[in-house]
Amino acid sequence: MIYDQHRAAFSNVSAYVVMHAGERVATVAIKYPRDGAGRLYAYVHWLGVPMVRGFAAGGGYDKRSAACASAARHVERIDPALVGSEADIRRLQDQRAFLDAMGKDDGHGWETNLRKAGFDVWQAV
């Protein structure tokens, strides 16, 4: 019964954790439209900068990747002028790779693009 309750509570939502080099670097949540044709929203949060939201509407294409690409265009980029340590440089490089991969809406899927860029994507919900 608990599994049925969980499935009903989260039927229109998926959530993902994005890892790189064993560290959580981002989260992605997808809110699906009830009717399938409405707006699909992607909430993308690169840890350390504000969360953003993108959307896609219509049908006949991969709305999840389109919404993620839309959101990626709004992510606040780490300011290179504030980078001082080796860890900061890696974080900046990781964010650039993440945004380049998320910004692609090329038919391969946002998860596949992140994996090709060296990230692990784990579905949480």
Residue, then its C-alpha position, 0 to 999 in steps of 0.5 A: m500500500i505504501y508503494d501505491q501511495h508513493r506512486a500517486a503522490f509523485s506521479n507527475v514529478s521526477a527528481y535526479v541527483v547529479m554527481h561528479a567525481g563522487e560529489r553531488v554537484a546539482t539536482v534536477a526536478i521535472k514536473y510533468p503536465r497532467d494532460g501531457a500537452g501542457r507545460l513541462y517544467a525543469y528545475v535545475h540547481w547547480l549547488g552554490v548558485p540559485m535554482v532556476r526553472g525552464f519549461a517546454a510545451g507542446g508535443g512530439y519531441d523530448k520536452r524534458s531535454a528542451a526544458c532542461a536546456s531552457a533552464a540551463r540558459h538561466v543558471e548563474r555562472i560562477d564568476p572566474a574573477l572569484v576563482g582562487s584555489e584549485a578546487d574553485i578552478r575545478r568547480l568552474q570547469d565542472q559547471r561549464a561542462f554541466l551547462d554545456a551538456m544540459g544546454k544541448d537539446d539534440g535528441h540524445g536526452w539531457e541525462t545521456n548528455l550529462r553522462k557523456a560529459g562525465f557526470d553521474v545521474w541518479q534518479a531519486v524520485 
